[in-house]
Amino acid sequence: MLEPNATKLGSRRDRSALAVRGFVPLLFAGMCWHWARWGIAFLSAFWVNDVTDSPRMVQLTGTTMWAPLLLGGAIGGVMADRFDRLRTVRLQLALLVPVVVVVGVLELKDSLQLWVIYPFLLLAGVGWVGDMTSRRALVFELVGNQRLDNAMAYESFALATGVAVGNLIGGSVAQSFGVGEGFLVVAGLLLIGLMALNWVPHNKAPQTAPHQNALSVVDELRACLSLFRTNEGLRSILGITFIANFFLFAYFPAVQRIGDRIGASPSQIGLIAAMTGFGMMVGSLAIGLWEPKRRGLVYVGGVAFGMTMLIPFATSASVSTAAIALFLATMGSGFFAATQSTLVLTTVDINMRGRAMGLLSMAIGALPVGTFLLGEIAERVGASRAVVFMASTGLVSLCLWLLGHREVLAMGRSADIN
């Protein structure tokens, strides 16, 4: 069902979210957040690997940073529907900037301790929940149904640039100057993103049904969680998201160990890790230009292709082959990421979008569990074998899930669905 003020937009130019006032600064703020988030992930994993030389401790950096998605996704979704979304995003960035500065200064003074890194990563993960639930719901609120496909393709592209730029900044600054300097650069990125939000138009309140104002947070949490039980299409989508994050994306901290195995320098490890971003950028742009009618099929196919290509990445013997294989794997991730939020947001009622994104955040929260498991396997058999095992098991799990939850395969464009 189209929103009341929606009109049928025909040409690609008419469907462009870039024409909507406030979308570009909101997108840029999100891009700065993604650059900073991945910079934090790379620098923390790099520092821990250098200090401990332990696959388990390196993987634990990813587990810690992504844990809030699983534990706080539903709460974040309720907050996104209950409170002012723009103010929530601003508060998230404003609180994180000084924390990143403190960590950078501690490293510069050789005072950074291992126990500081993990609480710091936990705070960064809380910020990720805020971005996933509040800012992405704000995108929908800003652009409307007809431009949502295009907006989410740009969102996926912004995330992908964050993976690329964040890792390149992390690797190059860490090698040329130091890890502490890298964290200070990240703080600067967060500050720029915060400033960009000044150009985003402010709505009075999230679009929430009148009766919901009287509901308690506990009641709203129950309503949020009941979506998974009652909405078969959403359940099908979230199952794929869970599998992708548990088996596909858990590889990322292992890039440090695989880079060590093939003799890569810090900047080369950063380049390999950045292929995640470049591959996702290409995949996201392809979706934005292609505008496929069977988005659900593309969503599933991207996950399957990504897990398949992780196997040659994990077993590569040189920097070039590792980079190329990871680039191809993450092109599939780009297909997945460019369609994920659109499918979720268009499968629920208007007053449940924040909650749906909260459930999506919880499904993405499978990532820290998968990351931890990969780290434990890597501790025993090595990072390369661990990645191969996770990718292979993920392909089997994907097939088994689709046998009983095929709804996502028939889903199309948001304009067609609504």
Summary of the structure (lengths in Angstrom):
residues: 418
radius of gyration: 20.1
end to end distance: 4.2
largest distance: 60.4
contacts: 1669
relative contact order: 0.17
helix: 83%
strand: 0%
